[in-house]
Amino acid sequence: MRNYGNDNKSAFDAKSEAQKLAFAAIAFQAVKSLRDLGILSVIEDSKKNGLTVDEVAEKVNLPRYGVLVLLEAGLSNNVVWLKDDKYILTKTGHFILNDTLTKVNMDFTNDVCYEGMFKLEDSIRDGRPAGLKVFGEWETIYEGLSQLPEKVKKSWFDFDHYYSDLVFPYALEYVFRNEPKKIMDVGGNTGKWAITCCKHNASVNVTILDLPGQLTMAQKNIDENGFTDRITGHPLNLLDHSKPFPKGHDVIWMSQFLDCFGEDDILQLLIRAAEALDENGALFINETYWDKQKFESATYSLHHTSLYFTALANGTSRMYHSDDMRQLVDEAGMKVVDEIDDMGVSHTILKCMKK
């Protein structure tokens, strides 16, 4: 039985929290503006002395009025505090300004999600990413990923890579424990995992399965790193479940991949993986499951990332509970033979083999 959270707040606290949610969209833009306009930076530079509104406005070369309304919003959002008419950076403001995780999440929310999220209700009703039309007429964001505006594309990949990059060093040791010679990277994206594998092991060969547009981006990176002879692209519409995965690989690797699909598609992808595996082959699934997080803020982030999938990615996928993934693995004719939690920022790796 699943349980999460409680309802122990007083009525007063609950209503106060409701007001913060009512203005959350405005608060987000205010804090982002404080960051991007350099206001938090000049306050940070003043150390604990702080700056008056006039001093901040002069340093960032902006009208006093605009600086004032942003700073007053910053007070309520706890990114600055006020002492003797001088604004001083708070600890929260420090993380907004300097923390890579926070920056990646904020840029992803603003550049990729914000405008399209206005169509969330339509997405919920219709089971499609109605918000994606702000970028193009694709059925899923993956079809148009290589064609997104550069700023949007950068924020998307920065978000994706931040989480995967931190888990790669730990995952390499785990995946290469049995010295695989051939690895299939399903949904290889920019080729980063494949390239990392080739740098780690001088004899391994990697096959990347992905859409043609993704493979074009990956190939550029592969060529630049000198692994053209060891990494092969295999163009495939991964949602065409009539097309089998190529066989002959010791390991199949799916990293931050299955969360991009609804349960019906995940099951078919896992069945195709099982059919491609040799008897002693292993499938490694690397994902962030919301029930496996140490910190409430991480679970919060994952629950809201699910809504990006709803409104913009494909309208059917989400960040999963680990029990849901185990059930799908079982239905696909495999079993989870090992599990490692707390990899990188928040990942879990499930090692799966045929029953």
C-alpha positions in Angstrom: 0.0 0.0 0.0 1.4 3.4 -1.0 1.3 6.3 1.5 2.8 9.8 1.1 2.4 13.0 3.0 -0.2 14.1 5.5 -2.8 16.8 6.2 -1.6 18.0 9.6 -1.4 21.8 8.8 -3.7 24.2 10.7 -6.4 25.8 8.6 -4.5 29.1 8.8 -1.2 27.5 7.5 -3.1 25.7 4.8 -4.8 28.8 3.6 -1.4 30.7 3.6 0.1 27.9 1.5 -2.8 28.2 -0.9 -2.1 31.9 -1.4 1.5 31.1 -2.3 0.3 28.6 -4.9 -2.2 31.1 -6.3 0.7 33.5 -7.1 3.4 30.8 -7.8 3.6 31.6 -11.6 4.2 35.3 -10.9 6.7 34.5 -8.1 8.7 32.3 -10.4 9.1 35.0 -13.0 10.0 37.6 -10.4 12.8 35.5 -9.0 14.1 34.5 -12.4 14.1 38.2 -13.3 16.1 39.1 -10.2 18.6 36.5 -11.2 18.8 37.3 -15.0 18.8 41.0 -14.6 21.9 40.9 -12.4 20.1 42.2 -9.3 21.0 39.2 -7.1 24.6 39.3 -8.3 25.2 42.9 -7.4 23.6 42.3 -4.0 25.8 39.3 -3.5 28.9 41.4 -4.4 28.1 43.7 -1.6 28.6 40.9 0.9 26.8 41.4 4.2 26.6 45.2 3.8 23.7 45.1 1.4 22.5 47.7 -1.1 19.7 50.3 -1.2 17.2 50.2 -4.0 18.9 53.3 -5.6 22.3 51.6 -5.4 21.0 48.4 -7.0 19.3 50.4 -9.8 22.5 52.3 -10.5 24.6 49.2 -10.6 22.3 47.2 -13.0 21.4 50.3 -15.0 17.6 49.7 -14.7 14.7 52.0 -13.6 14.3 52.3 -9.9 10.6 51.3 -10.1 11.3 48.0 -11.8 14.1 47.2 -9.4 11.9 48.1 -6.4 8.9 45.9 -7.3 11.2 42.9 -8.0 13.1 43.3 -4.7 9.9 43.6 -2.8 8.7 40.4 -4.4 12.1 39.0 -3.5 11.3 39.7 0.1 8.2 37.5 0.1 10.0 34.8 -1.8 12.9 34.8 0.7 15.7 35.4 -1.8 16.6 38.8 -0.2 16.0 40.4 3.2 15.8 44.0 4.3 17.9 45.6 7.0 18.2 49.4 7.5 16.8 50.0 4.0 19.5 47.7 2.5 18.8 44.5 0.7 20.9 41.5 1.5 21.1 38.1 -0.2 19.5 35.2 1.7 20.7 31.6 1.6 17.9 30.8 -0.8 19.0 33.7 -3.0 22.5 32.3 -2.9 21.3 29.0 -4.3 19.1 30.7 -6.9 22.2 32.5 -8.1 25.0 29.9 -7.8 23.6 26.4 -7.5 23.8 24.4 -10.8 20.9 22.1 -10.0 18.6 25.1 -9.3 19.8 26.9 -12.4 19.2 23.9 -14.6 15.7 23.3 -13.2 14.8 26.9 -13.5 15.9 27.3 -17.1 14.2 24.1 -18.1 11.0 25.2 -16.4 11.1 28.7 -18.1 12.5 27.9 -21.5 11.0 24.5 -22.2 7.8 24.3 -20.0 6.4 27.6 -19.1 4.5 28.7 -22.2 3.3 25.3 -23.1 2.1 24.5 -19.6 -0.8 26.9 -20.2 -2.3 24.0 -22.2 -2.0 21.5 -19.4 -5.8 21.1 -19.0 -6.2 20.3 -22.7 -3.4 17.8 -22.4 -5.1 16.1 -19.4 -8.4 15.9 -21.3 -7.1 14.7 -24.6 -4.1 12.6 -23.6 -1.8 14.5 -25.9 1.0 17.2 -25.4 -1.2 20.2 -26.4 1.4 22.6 -25.2 4.0 21.4 -27.7 2.5 23.5 -30.4 4.3 26.5 -29.0 7.4 25.0 -30.7 6.1 23.1 -33.6 3.5 20.7 -35.1 5.0 17.4 -33.8 3.2 14.5 -32.0 6.0 14.3 -29.4 8.9 16.6 -28.4 11.4 14.0 -29.4 10.5 14.2 -33.1 11.3 17.9 -33.0 14.2 18.0 -30.5 16.8 18.7 -33.1 14.7 21.6 -34.4 13.9 23.4 -31.2 15.1 27.0 -30.8 18.7 27.0 -29.7 17.9 28.4 -26.2 15.2 25.9 -25.6 17.3 23.0 -26.9 20.2 24.0 -24.7 18.0 24.1 -21.6 16.4 20.8 -22.5 19.8 19.1 -22.9 21.3 20.8 -19.8 18.5 19.5 -17.8 18.8 16.0 -19.2 22.6 15.8 -19.0 22.9 17.3 -15.5 21.2 14.3 -14.0 22.6 11.6 -16.2 26.2 12.9 -16.1 26.4 12.6 -12.3 25.3 9.0 -12.4 27.5 7.9 -15.2 30.7 7.3 -13.2 28.9 5.0 -10.8 26.9 3.3 -13.5 30.1 2.5 -15.5 31.6 0.5 -12.7 28.3 -1.4 -12.3 27.6 -2.1 -16.0 31.2 -3.1 -16.8 31.4 -5.5 -13.8 31.0 -8.5 -16.1 33.1 -7.0 -18.9 30.5 -6.6 -21.7 31.9 -6.4 -25.2 28.8 -5.1 -27.0 26.3 -2.6 -25.5 23.0 -1.4 -27.0 22.1 2.1 -25.9 18.4 2.5 -26.4 17.4 6.2 -26.8 21.1 7.2 -27.0 20.3 10.9 -27.5 23.5 12.8 -28.1 25.7 9.7 -27.8 27.1 10.8 -24.4 26.7 7.4 -22.7 28.1 5.5 -25.7 31.2 7.9 -25.8 31.6 7.5 -22.1 31.6 3.7 -22.4 34.3 3.8 -25.1 36.5 6.1 -23.1 36.1 3.8 -20.1 36.8 0.6 -21.9 39.2 0.3 -24.9 37.5 -2.8 -26.5 33.7 -2.2 -26.1 31.5 -1.5 -29.0 28.2 0.4 -28.7 25.0 0.5 -30.8 22.8 3.5 -30.4 19.1 3.0 -31.2 17.2 6.3 -31.8 15.4 8.5 -34.2 17.3 9.6 -37.3 17.4 13.2 -36.2 18.9 12.2 -32.8 21.4 10.0 -34.4 22.6 12.9 -36.6 23.4 14.9 -33.5 25.0 11.9 -31.9 27.1 11.1 -34.9 28.7 14.6 -34.8 29.8 14.0 -31.2 31.0 10.5 -32.0 33.1 11.7 -34.8 34.6 14.5 -32.8 35.6 12.0 -30.1 37.2 9.6 -32.5 34.9 6.6 -31.9 33.4 6.3 -35.4 34.7 2.7 -35.7 33.3 1.6 -32.3 29.9 3.3 -32.1 27.2 2.5 -34.6 23.9 4.3 -35.0 20.8 2.2 -35.7 17.9 4.4 -36.8 14.6 3.2 -35.5 11.2 4.6 -34.6 11.2 3.2 -31.1 7.4 3.4 -30.9 7.0 1.1 -33.9 6.7 -2.0 -31.9 6.7 -4.2 -35.0 10.4 -3.5 -35.4 12.6 -5.7 -33.3 15.7 -4.6 -31.5 19.0 -5.9 -33.0 20.4 -8.9 -31.2 24.0 -9.9 -30.3 24.6 -7.5 -27.3 25.7 -8.4 -23.8 24.0 -5.4 -22.3 21.0 -3.2 -23.1 21.2 0.2 -21.5 18.1 2.4 -21.0 18.9 5.6 -19.1 16.3 8.2 -18.4 14.5 6.7 -21.3 11.4 4.7 -20.2 10.0 7.6 -18.3 9.5 9.2 -21.7 6.7 6.8 -22.5 3.3 5.6 -21.1 2.9 2.2 -19.6 1.6 0.5 -22.7 4.7 1.6 -24.7 7.1 0.8 -21.9 5.7 -2.8 -21.8 6.3 -3.2 -25.5 9.8 -1.7 -25.3 10.7 -4.1 -22.5 9.3 -7.0 -24.4 11.4 -6.1 -27.4 14.4 -5.7 -25.1 13.8 -9.2 -23.6 13.5 -10.7 -27.1 16.9 -9.2 -28.1 18.7 -10.4 -24.9 20.9 -13.5 -24.9 20.2 -15.9 -22.1 23.0 -14.4 -20.0 22.4 -10.8 -21.2 21.2 -8.0 -18.9 19.1 -5.0 -19.2 20.0 -2.0 -17.1 17.2 0.5 -16.4 18.5 3.9 -15.0 15.6 6.1 -13.7 14.6 8.5 -11.0 11.6 7.1 -9.1 9.7 9.5 -6.9 9.3 7.0 -4.1 13.1 6.4 -3.9 14.1 10.0 -3.1 15.8 10.9 0.2 14.5 14.5 0.2 11.0 16.0 -0.1 12.3 18.6 -2.6 13.5 15.8 -5.0 10.0 14.2 -4.9 8.5 17.6 -5.5 10.7 18.1 -8.5 9.8 14.7 -10.0 6.1 15.1 -9.5 6.2 18.4 -11.4 8.5 17.0 -14.1 5.8 14.5 -14.8 3.6 17.4 -15.9 6.2 18.4 -18.5 5.7 15.0 -20.0 1.9 15.6 -19.9 1.8 19.0 -21.5 4.9 19.0 -23.8 6.7 15.7 -24.3 4.0 13.2 -25.3 0.9 13.4 -23.1 1.2 9.9 -21.7 4.4 9.5 -19.6 5.6 10.5 -16.2 8.2 10.0 -13.5 7.2 6.6 -12.1 6.9 4.9 -8.8 9.5 2.0 -8.7 6.8 -0.6 -8.1 5.2 0.3 -11.5 8.4 -0.3 -13.3 9.0 -3.6 -11.5 5.5 -4.7 -12.5 6.2 -3.9 -16.2 9.5 -5.7 -16.1 7.7 -8.8 -14.8 5.0 -8.6 -17.5 7.7 -8.4 -20.1 9.1 -11.8 -19.1 12.0 -10.5 -17.1 12.9 -10.3 -13.4 14.8 -7.6 -11.4 18.0 -9.4 -10.2 19.7 -6.4 -8.6 18.9 -2.9 -7.6 21.1 0.0 -6.6 19.6 3.2 -5.2 21.0 6.7 -4.6 23.1 6.8 -7.7 24.3 10.3 -8.7 21.7 12.8 -7.7 18.6 10.6 -7.3 18.8 7.6 -9.6 18.0 3.9 -9.2 19.5 1.3 -11.5 17.5 -1.9 -12.0 19.4 -4.9 -13.4 17.0 -7.2 -15.3 17.4 -10.6 -16.9 15.1 -13.1 -18.5 13.1 -15.3 -16.2 
